[in-house]
């Protein structure tokens, strides 16, 4: 499936992707409402941007008590159905990557929706640290193992 | 609801602990654009320019621009304004990192610190929650420890802007450091904060910055990102090598100030150049908030060096200040000195300039031996231990020499009876372009409102960094007055809008003006935009005039006026300042004493 692929070794921790994300979804600049997150541990020389991996065995989906989280059979994308979400945050707890967001005013969970196929974060990233690419949706443990391998620059 | 702005000023009276939220003065915001201009207006209206900069009557303003916090390219800047403890003129120091946007997300465009806290405090801002907290446990600690401790007792995602030991000890070249490695560096703003007993402002915000026309704004930003990503300066030089990319060039033409501006070429420039840095000690690039350039360097000292460490930097100016200006060609030493300046929060340009002044005074025998007797290093050019040792003396005001160094280069040289050996203007040290080889910069240094500064009117862009057929002859004085005025007004707009001046190496003023309009909903044409820049410049000038500065302060050290440079393409040059200055006053619409004429003030709406 197509999803946002991160290349943290190219990231400079500028947070442009966060701005682009909240602007696309909320029409304002608000990192608290973003669906992509930049971790900036500058002192440890570690930073990168991460968003939903649409895991093959999505723990968020498996743990949702109201079946508000589902997978699109066509695109493979994991999404939150606002009408069913009761804001219990089980999915936030379940996500091993911490990339499930929460909309404070709507009181519902939110993850990367790929901007309907035109992801703004990728457009804004001039460094090529984000890519909209065709990759396999992996089980979360495999994805985690992949992330933990040192990046080859 | 205003757009681009979040509409609120946070005013903190430290003397009695009163916290007031007031609406942003939108009339002023429109007239003075934001950030630097707007902060100057508040300062101009609220303080007596003749006040003691280290006294309770001075105010310290943290100001953002309307583009701060948006995803406009480099929309992450904030400025610290006050009356400068170093220059006694207006101070406005600009910094990137993440702090400025965070302040806006917390719901404030500006923080005004007034009075003086009875004991060390820090300010904790979490959206509507604002609290003055005891800071006795972090007083004396460096900026990195302070940030870690304050984050642990507030919020792990909070952003911290504060001072180090230098600011606490009222060292006149102290700066404000945010996010551990970004500096609101110049004019001693850290000392002004220290004099108020404020260690830091810790901010966490979950709010939003709205813009007036999201569709137009988004289109403009995407276009701008494309332009910046294509530009050789922003996308290649600055991203590839950082500002340090300049070292090789300035050295080759002979304007890399060396040994307190005694030479313009440094024989050890190569080991401290941007290329050497990239090949040896650069770990990775970094960008401030919303930055598509990414010139910041995350570095680590590698190899068998006497010093070890890691952190952010160095910039070109730092390589000059702590390197060539002190005759030091050891990259590890420059990096280490840079890290110390970050930790103790000192301006690397002025700290370097002050040490270089001390070195020349010592070498010429103007410092009596008894004042140098107890030093664990020899105070002479080329000695990295002297640079690092002097930084410590300066930050902690250790001993007689430390106390003098902490007063800055001018006061140091004056004390020893040779103020002519101080290389700067209005008591603030020069930046890293020898004005004898770029005479527009000479005029710029002389007339800059915050004392010698390269960013106030960066005519280097046309004097050297333009294709040869488009250059304004760097050795001629012709047209430099007009060029300085244009660049000064342009920079005033850039700073005020909340973006980084480096963006404009790729973006033209009309693009920036369009971004400003789309964000705020204003409808400024380019003429009105430039006029706003001129208005800001003149307001700063009026502040300085009321503070007692004038034509006598718009000058350069005798070395720049009389001693020709000796090496490189710029051999034999001096700055012919007087004719440029007279023309500049005319172009500005000022009288022969450098005061804006009544008709100039009327034209700018400042009467």
Interface residues (C-beta under 8 A of the other chain):
Chain A: X9 X12 X13 X14 X15 X16 X19 X20 X22 X23 X26 X27 X28 X29 X30 X31 X32 X33 X40 X42 X43 X45 X47 X104 X123 X124 X126 X127
Chain B: X69 X70 X71 X76 X98 X101 X105 X144 X179 X180 X181 X205 X206 X207 X208 X209 X210 X211 X214 X218 X221 X222 X225 X228 X229 X235 X283 X284 X285 X286 X287 X288 X289 X290 X291 X292 X294 X296 X298 X300 X310 X311 X312
